[in-house]
Amino acid sequence: MKLFHTPGTRSLAPIIVAEWLDIKLDLRKVDLQNLDSYFLSLSPLGQVPVLEMNSGECKTQVDAILQYFCALNPEGKLVGKDIFDWFEIDRWIAFLTGDFSPAFVVWFNPGRYTTQDDEESINAVRAAAENRIHRVAQVLEEQVGTTKHIVLGRRTLVDAYGFAVVRWLELLDGGYDQYPNLKQFMDRMNDDYHVQKALVRETSG
Ligand SMILES: N[C@@H](CCC(=O)N[C@@H](CS)C(=O)NCC(=O)O)C(=O)O
């Protein structure tokens, strides 16, 4: 399988999960500032990640890609054991996709969220996004607690996704150090051999 990805984005999450589950994944780096028509034919909104399956079919949406990788693992690693576990996994994936990441999407692309193009208007959108980022970060901080994991008190696919997006806090004043539980979570992930390998692959692949 081949993953179209961009360093620094959420497309790191499938690279981590592939490392954890020993799934062979070829990487193809995408320059989001300079998209070609082939990539736009795979991802009409011009977004990563895109997974090219062995059949040649291409699929978008990080949460679906992560769950697909886990479904390929016969030992059921990184997923829930029962319906209640799955509920927790699904709702925190939904939080990362639907609440946490969108706060940053506004911060990264303020011009998309105003029809004005003067600096003051752009800065106002960014400031509003930053407030929202701190609200969602606080929710995640409380969820992680002292467990160093996002759900179920153990490593799941959600940790990979969380790691890929919580690192964006480093772009803001104070970084994730201002959230002690998130810092412990990030430190644990940064110490993980496979995460380190995924980070190297992300920048070189
Ligand atoms: N719903 C998509 C969103 C993907 C997404 O927004 N990816 C970002 C990188 S984290 C991107 O490619 N942004 C480029 C853009 O929106 O122009 C998913 O969850 O996979």
The ligand as a Tripos MOL2 file, in Angstrom:
@<TRIPOS>MOLECULE
LIG
   20    19     1     0     0
SMALL
NO_CHARGES

@<TRIPOS>ATOM
      1 N1        -11.2510   15.0040    6.8310 N.3       1 LIG1
      2 C1         -9.8930   14.8030    6.4240 C.3       1 LIG1
      3 C2         -9.1440   16.1050    6.6600 C.3       1 LIG1
      4 C3         -7.7120   15.9910    6.2090 C.3       1 LIG1
      5 C4         -6.9850   17.3180    6.3610 C.2       1 LIG1
      6 O1         -7.5810   18.3750    6.6250 O.2       1 LIG1
      7 N2         -5.6930   17.2510    6.1820 N.am      1 LIG1
      8 C5         -4.9010   18.4690    6.2430 C.3       1 LIG1
      9 C6         -3.5360   18.1600    6.8330 C.3       1 LIG1
     10 S1         -3.6840   17.7630    8.5580 S.3       1 LIG1
     11 C7         -4.6890   18.9850    4.8440 C.2       1 LIG1
     12 O2         -4.3700   18.2250    3.9640 O.2       1 LIG1
     13 N3         -4.8550   20.2960    4.6720 N.am      1 LIG1
     14 C8         -4.6580   20.9460    3.4090 C.3       1 LIG1
     15 C9         -5.8110   21.8390    3.0720 C.2       1 LIG1
     16 O3         -6.8910   21.7300    3.6980 O.co2     1 LIG1
     17 O4         -5.6410   22.6340    2.1660 O.co2     1 LIG1
     18 C10        -9.2670   13.6720    7.2490 C.2       1 LIG1
     19 O5         -9.6490   13.5360    8.4200 O.co2     1 LIG1
     20 O6         -8.4300   12.9090    6.7320 O.co2     1 LIG1
@<TRIPOS>BOND
     1     1     2 1
     2     2     3 1
     3     2    18 1
     4     3     4 1
     5     4     5 1
     6     5     6 2
     7     5     7 1
     8     7     8 1
     9     8     9 1
    10     8    11 1
    11     9    10 1
    12    11    12 2
    13    11    13 1
    14    13    14 1
    15    14    15 1
    16    15    16 2
    17    15    17 1
    18    18    19 2
    19    18    20 1
@<TRIPOS>SUBSTRUCTURE
     1 LIG1         1 GROUP 0 **** ****
